[in-house]
Amino acid sequence: MSDDLQQARPATKIRIVEDAEATAETAAAYDYWRAGSGRKQLPGIIKCFGARPDFLRQVIQFSNTVHFSEGHLSRRHKEMIATYVSYLNHCPY
């Protein structure tokens, strides 16, 4: 990683596993998320669990059930709340 890119990112205590360094099991878990989300670029919150691909799959399944299913709040409202909370917490991912 270049010095410029490393300086631009906020420091975190959680090891972020980027696509380029993902092992076979982690890469498969990343692809599992991509297939379910329809997105190509992984958000940082997914990369936080890259060191534990077995747990990452469980997180994805839980998230799909809790965050992205319809209930009292729509998915849109849940995502707006999550975005605002991340902003308040100065969350880099």
C-alpha positions in Angstrom: 0.0 0.0 0.0 1.4 3.4 -0.9 2.3 5.9 1.8 -0.3 8.4 0.4 -3.2 5.9 0.6 -2.2 4.7 4.1 -2.1 8.3 5.4 -5.5 9.0 3.9 -7.2 6.1 5.8 -8.0 6.6 9.4 -6.2 4.2 11.8 -8.1 1.2 13.0 -7.3 -1.6 15.4 -9.3 -4.1 13.3 -7.2 -5.8 10.6 -8.8 -5.1 7.2 -8.4 -7.9 4.7 -8.3 -6.4 1.2 -9.3 -8.4 -1.9 -5.7 -8.7 -3.0 -4.6 -10.4 0.2 -7.7 -12.6 0.7 -7.1 -16.3 1.0 -9.3 -18.8 -0.9 -11.8 -19.1 1.9 -11.9 -15.3 2.5 -12.2 -14.6 -1.2 -15.1 -17.1 -1.4 -16.8 -15.3 1.5 -16.3 -12.0 -0.3 -17.8 -13.5 -3.5 -20.7 -14.8 -1.5 -21.4 -11.2 -0.3 -21.0 -9.8 -3.8 -23.5 -12.4 -5.2 -26.1 -11.5 -2.6 -25.7 -7.8 -2.8 -25.2 -7.3 -6.5 -22.3 -4.9 -5.8 -18.7 -5.3 -6.8 -16.9 -3.1 -4.3 -16.7 -4.5 -0.8 -17.5 -2.1 2.0 -15.0 -1.8 4.8 -17.3 -3.4 7.3 -17.2 -6.6 5.3 -13.4 -6.5 5.1 -13.3 -6.2 8.9 -14.4 -9.9 9.1 -12.0 -11.1 6.4 -9.7 -12.7 9.0 -12.6 -15.0 10.0 -14.4 -16.0 6.8 -16.4 -18.6 8.6 -17.8 -15.9 10.9 -18.2 -13.5 8.0 -20.7 -15.7 6.3 -22.7 -15.8 9.5 -22.5 -12.0 9.7 -23.8 -11.7 6.2 -26.7 -14.0 6.8 -27.6 -12.2 10.0 -27.3 -8.8 8.4 -29.6 -9.9 5.5 -32.2 -11.1 8.0 -32.1 -8.2 10.5 -31.0 -5.2 8.5 -32.3 -5.9 5.0 -35.7 -7.5 5.6 -38.9 -5.5 5.8 -40.4 -4.9 9.2 -41.5 -1.9 11.2 -38.8 0.1 9.3 -38.0 -0.2 5.6 -34.6 -1.2 4.4 -34.1 2.4 3.3 -34.8 3.8 6.8 -32.5 1.2 8.4 -29.7 2.1 6.0 -30.2 5.8 6.7 -30.0 5.2 10.5 -26.9 3.0 10.0 -25.2 5.7 7.9 -25.9 8.4 10.4 -24.7 6.3 13.3 -21.5 5.6 11.4 -21.1 9.3 10.8 -21.6 10.1 14.5 -19.0 7.5 15.5 -16.5 8.7 12.9 -16.4 5.2 11.6 -13.9 4.7 8.8 -15.8 1.7 7.4 
